[in-house]
C-alpha cells in the first residue's frame, strides 16, 4: 500500500513537470513529452503488472490533458509499462543503459502513435512530421535520468 501511494506521488510529480513546467518550454514549436520514460521506469523496477497499471493511470491523465489524442496515450502507456516490465523480468537487467534504450524505443513508439493520424490524412509533408517526432524524442530523452533514480529507490530491491 505504501509503495502504491509513493508511485501515485511519483505520477503526480511527473504530470506536474510535464503539464506545468514543460508546457512553457517549446523548441521549434515542439514540447517535450517525458511521461513515457516514467512509465518505462516503473515497469522496469516493478514488473509488468505495476508498469501496466502505472501506464494506464498516466495515459488516462495525459489523454485528459491532450484532448486530440483520444485514448491513444492510455493504450500506449499501458502497453509500454507492461512490456518494459516483462523485458526486465525475463531478459534485461535493471541498469541505466538498458533502461535508456527501452526509454528511447518508448519515445519513438509514442511519437509514431502521435503521428499516425497525420500519416493517414497527410496534411503536412512527411519530412515535417518526422522532424517534429525527432525533436520531441530528443527533447524528452534527457528526462530518463531524473525518472530512473526515484523508481530505482522505490523499487522492490530486485537484482539488477
C-alpha positions as MATLAB code, in Angstrom:
seq = 'XXXXXXXXXXXXXXXXXXXXXXXXXXXXXXXXXXXXXXXXXXXXXXXXXXXXXXXXXXXXXXXXXXXXXXXXXXXXXXXXXXXXXXXXXXXXXXXXXXXXXXXXXXXXXXXXXXXXXXXXXXXXXXXXXXXXXXXXXXXXXXXXXXXXXXXXXXXXXXXX';
ca = [
       0.000    0.000    0.000;
       2.815    2.373    0.906;
       4.575    1.780   -2.397;
       1.316    2.439   -4.275;
       0.970    5.809   -2.569;
       4.592    6.650   -3.360;
       4.067    5.784   -7.015;
       0.919    7.921   -7.051;
       3.027   10.821   -5.777;
       5.633    9.994   -8.444;
       2.886   10.032  -11.099;
       1.548   13.389   -9.903;
       5.055   14.864   -9.813;
       5.757   13.571  -13.339;
       2.480   15.008  -14.596;
       3.219   18.336  -12.926;
       6.631   18.528  -14.575;
       5.167   17.620  -17.957;
       1.998   19.696  -17.882;
       3.023   22.701  -15.800;
       6.735   23.234  -16.254;
       7.347   21.790  -19.701;
       4.201   23.228  -21.256;
       6.101   26.527  -21.279;
       9.149   25.005  -22.980;
       8.849   24.981  -26.735;
      11.760   24.370  -29.081;
      10.970   24.628  -32.790;
       7.295   24.522  -31.835;
       7.626   21.171  -30.026;
       7.106   20.372  -26.340;
       8.953   17.547  -24.547;
       6.851   14.531  -23.519;
       8.700   12.762  -20.683;
       5.813   10.614  -19.416;
       6.817    7.513  -21.447;
      10.203    7.382  -19.690;
       8.492    7.487  -16.282;
       6.190    4.639  -17.341;
       9.170    2.587  -18.532;
      10.996    3.234  -15.243;
       8.092    1.916  -13.183;
       7.717   -1.114  -15.444;
      11.434   -1.813  -15.240;
      11.614   -1.805  -11.454;
       8.170   -3.120  -10.542;
       7.366   -5.590  -13.289;
       4.754   -5.786  -15.978;
       1.611   -5.552  -13.866;
       2.689   -2.470  -11.910;
       4.107   -0.933  -15.085;
       0.862   -1.545  -16.939;
      -1.257   -0.099  -14.131;
       1.007    2.924  -13.799;
       0.877    3.350  -17.585;
      -2.899    3.110  -17.510;
      -3.217    5.932  -14.997;
      -0.531    8.021  -16.710;
      -2.277    7.519  -20.045;
      -5.683    8.485  -18.695;
      -4.301   11.727  -17.267;
      -2.345   12.519  -20.445;
      -5.386   11.814  -22.625;
      -7.382   14.192  -20.446;
      -4.811   16.943  -20.990;
      -4.150   16.268  -24.677;
      -7.720   16.050  -25.909;
      -6.764   15.426  -29.541;
      -5.224   12.046  -28.680;
      -8.477   10.255  -27.812;
      -7.409    7.170  -25.859;
      -4.066    6.676  -27.597;
      -1.909    7.505  -24.571;
      -3.940    5.221  -22.310;
      -3.381    2.264  -24.612;
       0.237    3.019  -25.499;
       1.421    3.823  -21.979;
      -0.262    0.706  -20.560;
       1.486   -1.449  -23.151;
       4.819    0.320  -22.665;
       4.709   -0.189  -18.903;
       3.679   -3.828  -19.212;
       6.225   -4.804  -21.849;
       9.107   -2.918  -20.243;
       8.380   -4.809  -17.039;
       8.168   -8.069  -18.957;
      11.528   -7.379  -20.614;
      13.099   -6.557  -17.256;
      11.693   -9.690  -15.655;
      12.863  -12.113  -18.321;
      15.711  -10.738  -20.405;
      17.173   -7.375  -19.343;
      18.921   -6.143  -16.266;
      17.718   -3.061  -14.449;
      20.762   -0.906  -15.045;
      20.639    2.542  -16.606;
      21.823    1.635  -20.113;
      19.059   -0.946  -20.857;
      16.560    1.474  -19.330;
      17.850    4.237  -21.603;
      17.472    2.026  -24.685;
      13.935    0.954  -23.720;
      13.028    4.582  -22.984;
      14.350    5.663  -26.374;
      12.233    2.965  -28.039;
       9.211    4.009  -25.952;
       9.615    7.632  -27.032;
       9.839    6.556  -30.674;
       6.735    4.380  -30.312;
       4.849    7.233  -28.659;
       5.885    9.628  -31.429;
       4.824    7.071  -34.063;
       1.393    6.747  -32.472;
       1.051   10.525  -32.304;
       1.968   10.969  -35.961;
      -0.226    8.106  -37.214;
      -3.180   10.440  -37.632;
      -1.116   12.781  -39.762;
       0.214    9.950  -41.889;
      -3.284    8.671  -42.617;
      -4.547   12.116  -43.622;
      -1.440   13.794  -44.986;
      -1.913   17.470  -44.337;
       1.755   18.454  -43.850;
       4.545   16.684  -45.691;
       6.249   13.630  -44.227;
       9.519   15.439  -43.503;
       7.732   17.922  -41.234;
       6.024   15.090  -39.355;
       9.271   13.159  -38.905;
      11.131   16.310  -37.858;
       8.576   17.057  -35.146;
       8.729   13.443  -33.923;
      12.531   13.559  -33.831;
      12.616   16.846  -31.951;
      10.066   15.601  -29.411;
      12.085   12.429  -28.846;
      15.340   14.382  -28.478;
      13.759   16.836  -26.032;
      12.229   14.041  -23.945;
      15.283   11.783  -23.768;
      17.167   13.834  -21.119;
      14.350   13.070  -18.670;
      15.493    9.452  -18.487;
      17.985   10.381  -15.773;
      15.591   12.098  -13.329;
      12.927    9.433  -13.938;
      15.267    6.483  -13.330;
      16.632    7.168   -9.867;
      13.365    7.717   -7.933;
      11.992    4.454   -9.329;
      15.234    2.673   -8.538;
      14.963    3.897   -4.936;
      11.290    2.845   -4.731;
      11.859   -0.500   -6.487;
      11.393   -3.844   -4.856;
      15.097   -4.433   -4.475;
      15.226   -6.917   -7.338;
      18.685   -7.805   -8.540;
      19.670   -5.807  -11.493;
];
